[in-house]
Amino acid sequence: MKKIFTICLVSLLLACGNEEPKIDYALFSGKIENPTGEVVTIYKGRDMVKEITLNDDNTFADTLKIEKGYYTLNHGREGSAIYLVPGDSIQLTLNTEEFDETLTYTGLGSENCNFLAKKFINEEQMDIDIPKIYSMEETEFLAMMDEIKSSKLEFLNAAKSIDPEFRILEEKAIEYEHLSNLIRYPDYHKYFTKKEEFSVSNDFNNRISGIDLTNEEDYKNIENYKVLVLNSYSNDIRKSDSPKDVFDKISSEVSQTVKDDIAENLAYDVNLNNEHHDAFYKGIMAMSTDSLLKANLTTKYEKLQNLALGMPSPKFFDYENHKGGTTSLDDLKGKYVYVDVWATWCGPCIREIPSLKEVEKEFHDKNIEFVSMSIDRMTDHDKWVAMVNDKELGGTQIMADKDWKSDFVQGYAIEGIPRFILIDPNGNIVSADAPRPSNPKLKELFNAQDI
């Protein structure tokens, strides 16, 4: 019996010795000219795979434990998509003074990464004008979308040496991006043309109906499909008169990974402009397993309960006044106060300036103070001073003391700018998310208050 056992054990060891060991890593190395940091970081989605420290001669090398798929390479503030397969041995060279133009990969598996680098430049050179395209009428828009899709497929087909599986993923990515562009069209067209009654034809709807949103493999591997799925589910919730029912339906249909992503995608929608923000809060809390997101959302939701009509406004104290000295909200009691929260780096904020000047001019002799509150960092203080002068901004120009972390900004749960707020003469809230100066509803609000 002992002899038989020994023979079996030897046979098992010999059999194991003949198996190929599974490779679950890729070799990644390179050299960076003019580095802007000390590390190269590899991400899978938002998860960091490896942080590799540069050597004194600006070279690096490491082993990455990976699955086949898309990753992101980051250095300093720049990044690039890469595609890795276990067994790859890839060498990178780049010069940060022309980051995208000098990205070059060599070695086993480099063809896929080189394609992604060239693809980025190609799409950048296409210079797609989003407002112009989405303002087109339906037929013209569809023709343009088909042309863009064909151009991207042509670029892909010209790449002869890429991996066949990678090619299939890229073909799918182009198709999913195309469908996402079509789905956006009705809402984007309304926004850019100001045609609120606009609707697409039945033929258009047929193009975007019946899309499979349940392909978990593509959701995991193709970012464009993930965007398509998240936007589709999120828009179904946003457009519903009964968000709770849609939350419940989606929760029963999708995986927990998708539910967590939808919850994160919709967290910003818990705001005062959303009449269903209570349902959104409850739906997200039930859908998500992300404890940090839920804790932050609860803090935000509790703040929103204190920002209803008639509630005392959060205050600001002794914020620097551009004309000299300081200004506090209490200094303005007895007047309505229209607060514009903005920053010099915010394009949409700057686009509101001409409309704000017009509204100020129209109401200059009324019982209202126009306050523009910059949330620029203190390191950009001089930029704020210069822009106020260059654009000849009127009203009361003040600078918050701690940018996004200022008490007033935190008190109003501000997550994006521009943000406009109307406060009554007693310091109570009229609107914690008032219309923009470019919106005709602002004057309607002022007139309703007999300002």
C-alpha positions in Angstrom: 0.0 0.0 0.0 2.8 2.4 0.9 4.5 1.6 -2.4 1.3 2.4 -4.4 0.9 5.7 -2.4 4.5 6.7 -3.2 4.0 6.0 -7.0 0.8 8.1 -7.0 2.5 11.0 -5.2 5.5 10.9 -7.6 3.0 10.9 -10.6 1.1 13.9 -9.1 4.3 15.9 -8.7 5.4 15.1 -12.2 2.0 16.1 -13.5 2.2 19.4 -11.6 5.7 20.0 -12.8 4.5 19.9 -16.4 1.9 22.6 -16.0 2.7 26.1 -17.2 2.7 28.6 -14.3 -0.1 31.2 -14.7 1.3 34.6 -15.5 -0.6 37.4 -13.8 1.9 40.3 -14.2 3.3 42.7 -16.7 6.7 44.3 -16.7 6.6 48.1 -17.0 9.6 50.4 -17.3 10.7 53.6 -18.9 12.4 57.0 -18.8 10.8 60.5 -18.4 12.6 63.6 -19.6 11.9 66.7 -17.6 9.8 64.9 -14.9 7.2 67.0 -13.1 7.0 64.6 -10.1 8.8 61.8 -8.4 6.5 58.9 -9.3 4.6 57.2 -12.1 1.2 55.9 -10.9 -0.9 53.2 -12.6 -4.6 53.1 -12.0 -7.4 50.7 -12.8 -10.4 52.9 -12.9 -10.1 54.9 -9.6 -8.1 52.2 -7.8 -4.4 52.6 -7.6 -2.5 49.5 -8.9 1.1 50.7 -8.3 3.1 53.9 -7.5 6.5 53.6 -9.0 9.3 55.9 -7.8 11.6 57.4 -10.4 15.3 56.7 -10.1 17.9 59.5 -10.0 18.4 59.2 -13.7 14.6 59.6 -14.3 14.1 55.9 -15.2 11.7 53.5 -13.5 10.9 49.8 -13.6 8.5 47.6 -11.8 6.2 44.5 -12.0 2.5 45.1 -12.1 0.1 42.4 -11.0 -2.8 42.8 -13.4 -5.7 41.4 -15.3 -6.1 42.0 -19.0 -7.7 45.5 -19.6 -7.5 49.2 -19.7 -5.4 51.2 -17.2 -4.3 54.8 -16.7 -0.8 56.0 -16.4 -0.4 59.2 -14.5 2.6 61.5 -14.0 2.3 64.9 -12.4 -1.0 66.4 -13.7 -0.9 64.4 -17.0 -2.2 61.0 -17.8 -2.7 58.5 -20.6 -4.8 55.4 -21.2 -2.9 52.2 -21.6 -3.9 48.6 -22.3 -2.1 45.8 -20.5 -2.1 42.0 -20.8 -0.4 39.6 -18.4 3.0 38.8 -19.9 3.5 42.2 -21.5 6.9 43.8 -21.2 6.5 47.5 -22.1 9.0 50.3 -22.1 7.9 54.0 -22.0 9.7 57.1 -23.1 8.2 60.6 -22.9 9.2 64.3 -22.5 6.7 66.2 -20.2 7.3 69.4 -22.2 5.2 67.7 -24.9 3.5 64.9 -23.0 1.0 63.5 -25.4 3.2 64.1 -28.5 6.2 62.3 -27.2 4.5 59.3 -25.5 6.1 56.2 -27.1 5.9 52.6 -26.1 8.2 49.7 -27.1 8.4 46.0 -26.2 5.9 43.2 -26.0 2.3 44.6 -25.9 3.4 48.1 -26.9 1.2 48.3 -30.0 -2.0 48.6 -28.1 -0.6 51.4 -25.9 0.8 53.3 -28.9 -2.6 53.1 -30.5 -4.3 54.7 -27.5 -1.7 57.5 -27.4 -2.2 58.2 -31.1 -6.0 57.9 -30.7 -6.0 60.6 -28.1 -4.1 63.0 -30.4 -6.4 62.2 -33.3 -9.5 62.9 -31.4 -8.1 66.1 -30.0 -7.4 67.2 -33.5 -11.0 66.5 -34.5 -11.9 69.5 -32.4 -15.5 68.7 -32.0 -17.6 71.8 -31.3 -20.2 70.5 -28.8 -22.6 73.5 -28.7 -22.5 73.8 -32.5 -23.2 70.1 -33.2 -25.9 69.7 -30.6 -27.6 72.9 -31.9 -28.0 71.2 -35.3 -31.4 70.0 -36.4 -32.0 66.3 -36.1 -31.1 65.1 -39.7 -28.0 67.2 -39.8 -27.0 66.0 -36.3 -27.4 62.3 -37.2 -25.3 62.8 -40.3 -22.6 64.4 -38.3 -22.6 61.7 -35.7 -22.4 59.0 -38.4 -19.5 60.8 -39.9 -17.6 61.0 -36.6 -18.2 57.4 -35.9 -17.0 56.4 -39.4 -13.9 58.5 -38.9 -13.0 56.8 -35.7 -13.6 53.3 -37.2 -11.4 54.3 -40.1 -8.6 55.3 -37.7 -9.0 52.0 -35.8 -9.0 49.9 -39.0 -5.7 51.6 -40.1 -4.0 50.1 -37.0 -2.8 46.7 -38.3 -0.7 45.4 -35.4 -2.9 45.7 -32.4 -4.2 42.7 -30.5 -7.5 41.2 -32.0 -9.3 41.2 -28.6 -8.3 44.8 -28.0 -9.6 45.7 -31.5 -13.0 44.3 -30.6 -13.1 46.3 -27.4 -12.2 49.5 -29.3 -14.9 48.8 -31.9 -17.5 48.4 -29.1 -16.2 51.5 -27.4 -16.9 53.5 -30.6 -20.4 52.1 -30.9 -21.2 52.8 -27.2 -19.9 56.3 -27.5 -22.0 56.9 -30.6 -25.1 55.7 -28.8 -24.3 57.9 -25.8 -24.0 60.9 -28.1 -27.4 60.2 -29.6 -29.1 59.7 -26.2 -27.8 63.1 -25.1 -29.1 64.9 -28.1 -32.7 65.8 -27.0 -31.6 67.4 -23.7 -28.5 69.0 -25.1 -30.4 70.4 -28.1 -33.0 72.0 -25.8 -30.2 73.5 -23.7 -28.2 75.0 -26.5 -31.1 76.2 -28.6 -33.4 77.2 -25.7 -36.2 75.3 -27.3 -37.8 73.7 -24.3 -40.6 72.1 -26.3 -38.3 70.3 -28.7 -38.7 66.5 -29.2 -37.1 64.0 -31.6 -38.8 61.9 -34.3 -39.9 58.3 -33.9 -37.1 57.3 -36.2 -34.6 58.9 -33.9 -36.1 57.1 -30.9 -35.9 53.8 -32.7 -32.1 54.3 -33.0 -31.7 54.5 -29.2 -34.4 52.0 -28.1 -33.7 48.5 -26.9 -30.1 49.1 -25.9 -28.8 46.2 -23.7 -27.7 47.7 -20.4 -27.0 44.4 -18.7 -23.6 43.3 -20.2 -21.5 43.0 -17.1 -18.4 42.1 -19.0 -18.5 45.2 -21.1 -19.4 47.3 -18.0 -16.3 46.1 -16.4 -14.0 46.5 -19.4 -15.2 49.4 -21.5 -15.5 52.9 -20.1 -17.8 54.1 -22.8 -20.3 51.3 -22.0 -20.1 52.1 -18.3 -20.9 55.8 -19.1 -23.8 54.7 -21.4 -25.3 52.5 -18.6 -24.9 55.0 -15.8 -26.3 57.9 -17.9 -29.3 55.8 -19.1 -30.3 54.7 -15.6 -29.6 58.1 -14.0 -31.6 59.9 -16.6 -34.5 57.5 -16.1 -34.5 58.5 -12.5 -34.1 62.2 -13.1 -36.9 62.4 -15.6 -39.4 60.4 -13.5 -42.3 62.1 -11.6 -41.9 59.2 -9.2 -38.1 58.6 -8.6 -38.7 56.2 -5.8 -40.4 53.7 -8.2 -37.5 53.9 -10.6 -35.0 53.5 -7.9 -36.8 50.4 -6.7 -37.1 49.0 -10.2 -33.4 49.6 -11.1 -32.2 48.1 -7.7 -34.0 44.9 -8.6 -32.3 44.7 -12.0 -28.7 45.5 -11.7 -25.6 44.3 -9.8 -24.4 45.9 -6.6 -21.4 47.3 -8.5 -23.7 49.2 -10.9 -26.0 50.3 -8.0 -23.0 51.8 -6.2 -21.9 53.6 -9.3 -25.4 55.0 -10.0 -25.6 56.2 -6.4 -22.3 58.0 -6.8 -23.5 59.4 -10.1 -26.7 60.9 -8.6 -25.3 62.2 -5.3 -25.0 65.7 -6.7 -28.7 65.7 -7.6 -29.5 65.9 -3.9 -29.8 69.7 -4.1 -32.3 72.4 -3.6 -32.9 72.7 -7.4 -34.3 69.2 -7.4 -37.9 69.1 -6.2 -37.4 65.3 -5.6 -34.2 65.6 -3.5 -35.9 63.8 -0.6 -36.6 60.8 -2.9 -33.1 60.9 -4.3 -31.5 60.9 -0.9 -33.6 58.0 0.3 -33.1 56.1 -3.0 -29.3 56.6 -2.9 -29.1 55.6 0.7 -31.0 52.4 0.0 -29.0 51.6 -3.2 -25.4 52.3 -2.0 -23.0 50.2 0.1 -20.4 53.1 0.2 -20.4 54.1 3.8 -18.3 57.3 3.1 -20.6 58.5 0.3 -23.6 57.9 2.6 -22.1 59.7 5.5 -21.2 62.7 3.3 -24.6 62.7 1.7 -26.4 62.6 5.0 -24.4 65.6 6.2 -25.3 67.5 3.0 -29.0 66.4 3.2 -29.2 67.7 6.8 -27.8 71.0 5.7 -30.4 71.3 3.0 -33.2 71.0 5.6 -31.9 74.3 7.0 -31.9 76.1 3.7 -35.7 76.3 3.1 -37.6 79.5 2.4 -37.7 81.7 5.5 -34.9 79.9 7.4 -32.0 82.1 8.8 -29.3 82.4 6.2 -25.8 81.1 6.9 -23.5 84.2 7.5 -20.2 85.4 6.4 -18.0 87.6 8.6 -15.3 90.1 7.7 -14.6 89.0 4.2 -12.2 91.2 2.3 -13.9 93.9 0.3 -12.2 94.8 -3.0 -12.7 98.5 -2.3 -11.0 98.2 1.1 -11.9 97.0 4.6 -14.1 94.0 5.2 -17.8 93.2 4.8 -20.1 90.9 6.8 -23.7 89.8 5.9 -25.0 91.6 8.9 -23.7 94.9 7.5 -26.3 94.6 4.7 -29.4 94.0 6.9 -32.4 96.0 5.8 -31.7 95.2 2.1 -32.3 92.1 0.0 -28.9 90.5 -0.8 -28.3 88.7 -4.1 -25.1 86.7 -3.7 -23.1 85.4 -6.7 -20.6 82.8 -5.6 -17.9 82.6 -8.3 -14.1 82.3 -9.1 -11.8 83.7 -11.7 -11.1 80.2 -13.1 -14.8 79.5 -13.6 -15.9 79.9 -17.3 -19.7 79.7 -16.6 -19.3 82.3 -13.8 -17.5 84.7 -16.2 -20.2 84.2 -18.9 -22.8 85.4 -16.4 -21.0 88.8 -15.8 -22.7 90.7 -18.7 -26.1 89.6 -17.6 -25.3 90.4 -14.0 -24.3 93.9 -14.9 -27.6 94.4 -16.8 -29.6 93.2 -13.8 -27.6 95.4 -11.4 -28.2 98.4 -13.7 -31.9 97.8 -13.8 -32.2 97.4 -10.0 -29.5 99.8 -8.9 -32.0 102.2 -7.2 -34.0 99.4 -5.5 -33.6 97.9 -2.0 -31.1 95.2 -3.0 -27.4 94.7 -2.7 -25.5 92.7 -5.3 -22.6 90.8 -3.7 -20.1 88.8 -5.7 -18.2 86.4 -3.5 -15.0 85.0 -4.9 -13.9 81.6 -3.7 -10.5 81.8 -5.3 -7.6 80.4 -3.3 -5.6 83.0 -1.4 -2.7 82.2 -3.7 -4.9 83.6 -6.5 -5.7 86.8 -4.6 -4.0 89.0 -7.2 -5.9 87.4 -10.1 -9.2 88.2 -8.3 -8.1 91.9 -7.8 -7.1 92.2 -11.4 -10.2 90.6 -12.8 -12.5 92.8 -10.8 -10.6 95.8 -12.2 -10.3 94.5 -15.8 -14.0 93.6 -16.1 -15.1 96.7 -14.1 -17.3 94.6 -11.9 -19.9 96.5 -9.8 -21.8 95.7 -6.7 -19.9 94.6 -3.6 -16.9 92.5 -4.5 -15.7 90.3 -1.6 -13.3 87.3 -1.2 -14.2 84.3 1.0 -11.6 83.5 3.6 -11.1 79.8 3.0 -12.3 79.3 -0.6 -14.5 76.1 -0.7 -14.1 75.5 3.0 -15.4 79.0 4.0 -18.3 78.8 6.5 -20.8 80.5 4.1 -20.0 78.1 1.2 -20.2 75.1 3.5 -23.4 76.3 5.1 -25.1 76.5 1.7 -23.7 73.0 0.8 -22.2 74.5 -2.4 -20.6 71.9 -4.6 -20.5 73.8 -7.9 -20.3 77.3 -9.2 -21.7 79.7 -10.2 -24.2 79.6 -7.4 -26.7 82.4 -6.7 -28.5 83.1 -3.5 -31.2 85.6 -2.5 -31.6 86.7 1.2 -34.3 89.0 2.5 -33.8 92.2 4.5 -34.1 90.3 7.8 -31.3 87.9 6.9 -33.6 85.0 6.0 -33.4 82.8 2.9 -35.6 83.6 -0.1 -33.9 81.2 -2.4 -30.8 79.1 -1.5 -30.4 78.3 -5.2 -31.7 81.4 -7.1 -31.9 81.8 -10.9 -28.8 83.0 -12.7 -28.7 86.6 -14.0 -29.1 85.2 -17.6 -32.4 83.5 -16.6 -35.5 85.6 -17.0 -36.9 83.9 -13.9 -34.6 86.0 -11.8 -36.4 89.2 -12.5 -39.7 87.4 -11.9 -38.3 86.4 -8.5 -37.3 90.0 -7.7 -40.6 91.3 -8.8 -42.5 88.7 -6.7 -40.6 90.1 -3.7 -41.5 93.7 -4.6 -37.9 94.6 -4.8 
